[in-house]
């Protein structure tokens, strides 16, 4: 955490949700551009809101002037409840959005691995209810879960990043998911699932994408 990070406890469908809110520098941004909600990897394999990829996405969003809200899914850390195979976790994400991202402010949805799967589900539900300014899916767990397709109209505002040598989620499975949608995938050469040694590159990709998405608002 940094000086601009706040610890929060939010209401959720299974009880309290533990969260961290990172704020952009007040001397650089008169007010935040909107709220980015970022979902972490699989709870049963050590995934938490302090995961380095999740933190990297949050830092990129903050650098672009967004409030970045990370949270622990049910049963992780101080969040109440128990793992629910993505169903309850989707409800958690939607509850966080409802609590922290007002309808009249831009919303950015992002997730890593299992979190990208849950984020895709949230996008499927929310895109008819409110505008989504940007989406970022990293290491999307397409080989392990039935990731829903993204709305075609959101493709220009969507960044999908995957490591060429991802040992947890093979690149081929993400391409199989993206191909029927004609959804571009940014492949990091030599990259593996957790982007060891390549987090600065991942951050740069997210920053570039989020800044470009300003023109779609």
C-alpha positions in Angstrom: 0.0 0.0 0.0 1.0 3.6 -0.4 -0.1 6.9 1.3 -3.1 7.1 -1.1 -4.4 3.6 -0.2 -7.5 3.2 2.1 -8.6 0.0 3.7 -12.4 -0.6 3.4 -15.0 -3.0 4.6 -17.9 -3.2 2.1 -21.3 -4.9 2.4 -21.6 -8.1 0.3 -24.1 -10.9 -0.3 -22.2 -13.3 1.9 -21.2 -10.7 4.5 -18.3 -8.2 4.8 -16.0 -7.8 1.8 -12.4 -6.7 2.6 -11.1 -4.1 0.1 -8.3 -1.7 -0.7 -8.9 1.6 -2.5 -6.0 3.3 -4.3 -6.4 6.9 -5.1 -4.7 9.0 -7.8 -2.5 11.9 -6.7 -4.6 14.9 -5.9 -2.0 17.3 -7.3 -2.1 15.6 -10.7 -5.8 15.0 -11.0 -8.4 17.5 -9.8 -10.8 14.6 -9.5 -10.7 10.9 -10.4 -11.7 9.9 -13.9 -13.9 7.1 -12.5 -13.6 3.8 -10.6 -11.7 0.7 -11.6 -12.8 -2.5 -9.9 -10.1 -5.2 -10.2 -10.7 -8.9 -9.4 -8.0 -11.3 -8.1 -7.0 -14.9 -9.2 -8.4 -18.2 -7.9 -9.1 -18.1 -4.1 -8.2 -21.8 -3.7 -4.7 -21.3 -5.2 -3.6 -18.4 -3.1 -5.3 -15.6 -5.1 -5.9 -12.4 -3.1 -6.2 -8.7 -3.8 -2.5 -8.2 -3.0 -1.5 -10.4 -5.9 1.3 -8.7 -7.9 -0.6 -8.7 -11.2 -3.6 -7.2 -9.5 -1.5 -4.6 -7.9 0.2 -3.8 -11.2 -3.2 -3.2 -12.9 -4.3 -1.0 -10.0 -1.1 1.1 -10.2 -1.7 1.5 -14.0 -5.2 2.7 -13.4 -4.2 5.1 -10.6 -1.4 6.5 -12.9 -4.2 7.3 -15.4 -6.3 9.1 -12.8 -8.7 6.4 -11.8 -9.7 5.2 -8.3 -8.6 1.6 -8.2 -10.7 -0.7 -6.0 -9.2 -4.2 -5.2 -11.2 -6.6 -3.0 -11.0 -10.1 -1.6 -13.6 -12.6 -2.8 -15.7 -14.4 -0.2 -13.7 -16.6 2.1 -10.4 -14.8 1.3 -8.7 -12.7 4.0 -11.2 -10.9 6.1 -14.1 -11.4 3.5 -17.0 -13.5 4.8 -18.3 -16.6 3.1 -16.8 -19.5 1.3 -15.6 -20.2 -2.3 -18.5 -20.7 -4.7 -17.0 -21.7 -8.0 -17.5 -18.2 -9.5 -21.2 -17.8 -8.9 -20.9 -16.1 -5.5 -17.8 -14.4 -6.5 -19.7 -12.7 -9.4 -22.2 -11.5 -6.9 -19.4 -10.1 -4.8 -18.0 -8.2 -7.7 -21.4 -6.8 -8.6 -21.9 -5.8 -5.0 -18.6 -3.9 -5.0 -19.5 -2.1 -8.2 -22.9 -1.1 -6.8 -21.3 0.2 -3.6 -18.2 2.0 -5.0 -19.0 2.9 -8.6 -21.9 5.3 -9.0 -24.0 5.1 -12.2 -23.1 8.6 -13.1 -19.3 8.0 -13.1 -17.2 6.0 -15.6 -16.5 2.3 -14.7 -13.5 0.2 -15.6 -13.6 -3.5 -15.0 -10.5 -5.6 -14.8 -9.4 -9.1 -13.6 -6.6 -11.5 -13.6 -6.9 -15.3 -14.3 -10.0 -16.5 -12.3 -10.7 -12.8 -11.7 -10.8 -12.2 -15.5 -13.4 -15.0 -15.8 -15.6 -13.4 -13.1 -15.1 -10.0 -14.6 -16.3 -11.2 -18.0 -19.4 -12.4 -16.3 -19.9 -9.0 -14.7 -19.5 -7.3 -18.0 -22.2 -9.6 -19.5 -24.6 -8.5 -16.8 -23.7 -4.8 -16.5 -23.2 -3.7 -20.1 -27.0 -3.4 -20.7 -27.5 -1.5 -17.4 -24.7 1.1 -17.5 -21.8 2.2 -19.7 -18.5 0.5 -19.2 -15.6 2.8 -20.1 -12.9 0.1 -20.3 -12.2 -3.6 -19.6 -8.9 -5.3 -18.9 -8.6 -9.1 -18.9 -5.2 -10.6 -18.0 -4.4 -14.3 -18.1 -8.0 -15.1 -18.7 -8.8 -18.6 -17.3 -10.5 -19.8 -20.5 -9.1 -23.4 -20.1 -10.6 -23.8 -16.7 -14.0 -21.9 -16.9 -16.7 -21.1 -19.4 -15.8 -17.5 -19.9 -18.7 -15.6 -21.5 -18.0 -13.7 -24.7 -17.7 -9.9 -24.5 -20.3 -7.6 -26.0 -19.2 -6.7 -29.5 -19.7 -3.0 -28.8 -17.2 -3.1 -26.0 -14.4 -4.7 -28.0 -12.7 -1.3 -28.9 -12.5 -0.6 -25.1 -11.2 -4.0 -24.2 -7.6 -5.1 -23.6 -6.9 -8.9 -23.4 -3.3 -9.7 -22.4 -1.8 -13.2 -22.2 1.6 -14.7 -21.8 3.0 -16.7 -24.7 4.3 -19.4 -22.4 1.5 -19.3 -19.8 1.8 -22.7 -18.1 -1.5 -22.4 -16.1 -3.8 -21.2 -18.9 -2.4 -22.2 -22.3 -2.5 -19.4 -24.9 -4.3 -21.6 -27.3 -7.4 -21.8 -25.0 -7.6 -18.0 -24.9 -7.3 -17.8 -28.7 -10.1 -20.4 -29.0 -12.3 -18.2 -26.8 -11.3 -14.9 -28.6 -11.4 -16.2 -32.2 -15.2 -16.6 -32.6 -15.6 -13.0 -31.3 -12.8 -11.6 -33.5 -11.5 -10.2 -30.2 -7.8 -9.2 -30.4 -5.4 -10.7 -27.9 -2.1 -9.0 -26.9 0.5 -11.7 -26.5 3.6 -11.0 -24.3 6.5 -13.0 -25.9 8.0 -15.3 -23.4 5.5 -14.3 -20.8 4.1 -16.8 -18.3 1.0 -16.7 -16.1 2.3 -14.4 -13.4 4.4 -12.3 -15.8 7.5 -12.7 -13.6 10.1 -10.1 -14.8 7.5 -8.5 -17.1 5.2 -6.6 -14.8 6.6 -3.2 -15.9 5.6 -4.2 -19.5 2.2 -5.3 -18.3 1.7 -2.0 -16.5 2.8 -0.1 -19.6 0.2 -2.0 -21.8 -2.6 -1.3 -19.3 -1.6 2.4 -19.1 -1.6 2.8 -22.8 -5.0 1.1 -23.2 -6.7 3.1 -20.4 -5.4 6.4 -21.8 -6.6 5.5 -25.3 -10.0 4.6 -23.9 -10.5 8.3 -22.9 -11.4 8.9 -26.5 -14.3 6.4 -26.4 -16.1 8.1 -23.5 
